[in-house]
Amino acid sequence: MKKRIIEIRRDPYIEEEYIYKKDKIEIYPNCLTVLVGPNGAGKTTMLRQIQRQLKKEGVLYLEFDNEEKRKNDKSRAAYHENYVLLATLMESSEGQKIIVSINQFAGQIGNYIRTKLSKNDTEIWIFMDATDSGLDINNIIKIKEELFSTVLDDKRLIGKDIYIVVTTNSYEYTTSFGKHKTDCISVKDCKHITFSDYQDYKEYIIKGV
């Protein structure tokens, strides 16, 4: 099976210990890649390292950072005097704000595919960091089934390798959806991992703390 080898820096953590046990990870295209581990395990740091390698190679990518996106959305709404959006962001719950931001990000993905992705581009990379914060199970499932499935099934991307990489603390992101597979990577040991059910995932998180 085709795969991408990404080099990972094993930054010193505690004396002779390291954040990561290996210096490489394997990422497969045309599925959802989920970086899993307890809080503080290095999920976002690993995501940034993947991005760093792509930058060195000159590969473009799209990124959704939950924390930064919400700050920027409010700033842009105020700057452009979009008071309806600004009011929505200010009055909405945490989960509703994230959904508004993700809907906007979905539009950015569509615009990128339509106007910027060329025939010579063999890959498309999409990163989403901490998207599960404030979301309930139904919204997470909706993101997978509507956003991720739409991208993976987009006929304009036939023949290209599609990489969707997310960080999460939610079991719901680790499961397959429809005809699409989910590939989980345990960030501590840089290995592929599967979970039989929520209890299996919960035990993995507890052991990793």
Residue pairs with C-beta under 8 A, 6 or more apart in sequence:
1 28
2 28
2 29
2 161
3 26
3 27
3 28
3 29
4 26
4 27
4 28
4 29
4 161
4 163
5 24
5 25
5 26
6 24
6 25
6 26
6 27
6 49
6 50
6 53
7 23
7 24
7 49
7 53
8 20
8 22
8 23
8 24
8 25
8 46
8 49
8 190
9 23
9 49
10 18
10 19
10 20
10 21
10 22
10 23
11 18
11 19
11 20
11 45
12 18
13 19
19 42
19 45
19 188
20 42
20 46
20 187
20 188
20 189
20 190
21 188
21 189
21 190
22 189
22 190
22 191
24 190
25 46
25 50
25 185
25 190
26 192
27 33
27 50
27 163
27 165
27 183
27 185
28 183
29 123
29 161
29 162
29 163
30 152
30 161
30 162
31 152
31 164
31 180
31 181
31 182
31 183
32 144
32 148
32 164
32 166
32 173
32 177
32 180
32 181
32 182
32 183
33 163
33 164
33 165
33 166
33 182
33 183
33 184
33 185
34 165
34 166
34 167
34 168
34 173
34 174
34 182
34 183
34 184
34 185
35 43
35 46
35 47
35 165
35 166
35 167
35 168
35 184
35 185
35 187
36 43
36 168
36 174
36 184
36 185
36 186
36 187
36 193
36 201
36 204
37 43
37 186
37 187
37 188
37 205
37 208
38 205
38 206
38 208
38 209
39 169
41 187
41 188
41 208
42 187
42 188
43 167
43 168
43 187
44 129
44 130
44 167
46 167
46 185
46 187
47 127
47 129
47 165
47 167
50 127
50 165
51 61
51 63
51 127
54 60
54 61
54 125
59 123
59 125
60 116
60 121
60 125
61 124
61 125
61 126
61 127
62 105
62 108
62 109
62 112
62 124
62 125
62 126
62 127
63 126
63 127
63 128
63 129
64 101
64 102
64 105
64 126
64 127
64 128
64 129
64 131
65 129
65 130
66 98
66 101
66 128
66 129
66 130
66 131
66 133
67 130
69 101
69 105
70 89
70 97
70 98
70 101
73 85
73 89
73 97
73 100
73 101
73 104
74 86
74 89
74 90
76 82
77 83
77 85
77 86
77 89
78 86
85 100
88 96
88 100
89 97
89 100
92 100
93 134
94 133
94 134
95 134
95 135
95 136
95 139
97 134
98 131
98 133
98 134
98 135
98 139
99 135
99 139
102 131
102 143
102 147
105 128
106 147
106 150
109 126
109 147
109 151
112 124
113 124
113 154
113 156
113 157
114 156
117 124
117 156
117 157
117 160
121 160
122 160
122 161
123 160
123 161
123 162
123 163
124 151
124 157
124 160
124 161
124 162
124 163
125 163
125 165
126 151
126 162
126 163
126 164
126 165
127 165
127 166
128 164
128 165
128 166
128 167
129 166
129 167
130 167
130 168
131 140
131 143
131 166
131 168
132 140
132 168
132 169
132 170
132 172
132 173
133 169
135 143
135 170
137 170
137 172
140 170
140 172
140 173
141 172
141 177
144 172
144 173
144 177
145 177
145 178
148 164
148 177
148 180
149 177
149 178
149 180
151 157
151 162
151 164
152 162
152 164
152 180
166 173
168 174
171 195
171 198
171 201
171 202
173 182
174 182
174 184
174 195
174 201
175 182
175 195
176 182
183 192
184 192
184 193
184 194
184 195
185 191
185 192
185 193
186 192
186 193
186 204
186 208
188 208
193 204
195 201
195 204
